[in-house]
């Protein structure tokens, strides 16, 4: 309690300050963690933007859940899919991938600069940056100039060291053991 009082004297607006969070690493659960944060924020009447880079299609359990939220909560949530209905790798990037990711980034960038949301989740942005589908320097510039109270989360493997340095919170999810290693395929309701 003493530390909290001390913090309040140093930064009386700490609860209103928005931070940059990064969820990275090779383990399972980066997107899931960000979606849990989205649900928490929606429960507090925050406006939330979720941009899903490199993820298209409709076969995601979380999208079904979000569509079935109460109207009051759903009105505060915007979901943008900025990916094709397939997995993108460095070896199969197409002009369509580039176009849809670019469109998603332009929308996210505008939402950040226009201060339209309390929380913006840039799901798989780290991958899009690593694949050079979003320019690292541009992302850094936007993040440095984000509105003071806005929280921004970037997820995905291979977070760039410059993004990690800029972030206020970085969680690296490390796999210790995974049933995929025994040949078990992705399961509906658990992985998607």
Helices and strands as residue ranges (DSSP letters): H 2-10, G 14-16, E 20-24, H 30-43, E 48-53, H 61-67, H 71-74, E 77-82, H 95-113, E 119-123, H 125-130, H 136-144, E 151-155, H 161-166, E 169-172, G 179-182
